Amino acid sequence: MIEIRDRLQRIGLLTPDAQADPRHYDQAVARAVAAFQQQQGLVVDGLVNRETFRRLEEARWQLGDRELAYIPGRLTAGEDVTTLQRRLTSLGYDCGRVDGLFGPATEGALRAFQGAIGITVDGRCGSTSVRALQRLQRAVAGGSSGELRGRIAHQRLRTGVQDKIIVLDVGPDSPHAELARDISHRLEGQLAAIGSTVLIGPATSADQIGDHDRRSADFANDVNAHVLLSPRVAIASSTRVRGVASFYFGGRHGPSHLGALLAQALQARLTALPDAHDCGTHARGWPLLRYTRMPCVCVEIGYATNPADLARLTGPGAGAQIAGCLAAGLVDFFAPVSG
């Protein structure tokens, strides 16, 4: 508890209170945790689970506090990495999306920067690189360079769905996972029939549920997938909550533009079905979305806790129909530019 308070105070979300018991999780801490979760695109519940604590630990690092480098299989993560990525991007060096993970794209951008200004090219961000970045930092005018790169990357992908590697993640085990699993297998068959290479992500045992998203992301990265898609059946505490929603990576530092485009394509197809209430597309910082290097979308195809949604999901031919919509959304996303 003391560590949680310390992290929240360091990032300015909790004011030190001499009257508060540092061992007690009070309302002030809960509000600060909820505000932090909102910033990070996490599930906002005011509770510190493993992912929230990991993000709190990352948030305490400022650029220059430590040397940064690419370590395959164990990526350095933190607010200092995010700052580095944003500064390199503002100077015209392509780090990929700003996700706070020091991966090969960030190392490549840093090496290019180091070479351009004449300092040692080692791909490591130490004090010399930090000072150089501080001297040369400037704002980019005329729009978002990240969005422009996303649109260019999308143009390169638009060669048709036939030559693409698509990973389907069926999500961790849950009381209603069988519905999502059935739709994923139907989707696998439909995509394979039109020439896509379709892989099903790793299964989850009972003791691996907490690590499911990270393992699925690693699997998709290892096979160099073009897209990771995770159809899931949602649940809610209220039976009135219903609808279809699509989620892509994003947080306070900006979204994955390719992920947003894929989410929009899938959402448009799914909500064209009868009685499919449109809950929109949303940026989130969930581990599955963050750790994938390709466009990744989690689609909540409906709520098992809502009678109307459950009837829609389990009706005659519903699985094939929903799989068909997902396949059509992927075809739309990869469709060649006409003319």
Secondary structure, 3 states (H helix, E strand, C coil): CHHHHHHHHHCCCCCCCCCCCCCCCCHHHHHHHHHHHHHHCCCCCCCCCHHHHHHHHHHCCCCCCCCECCCCCCCCECHHHHHHHHHHHHCCCCCCCCCCECCHHHHHHHHHHHHHHCCCCCCCECHHHHHHHHHHCCCCCCCCHHHHHHHHHHHHHCCCCCCCEEEECCCCCCCCHHHHHHHHHHHHHHHHHCCCEEEECCCCCHHHHHHHHHHHHHHHHHCCCCEEEEEEEECCCCCCCCCEEEEEEEECCEECHHHHHHHHHHHHHHCCCCCCCEEEEEEECCHHHHHCCCCEEEEEEEECCCHHHHHHHHCCCHHHHHHHHHHHHHHHHHCCCCC
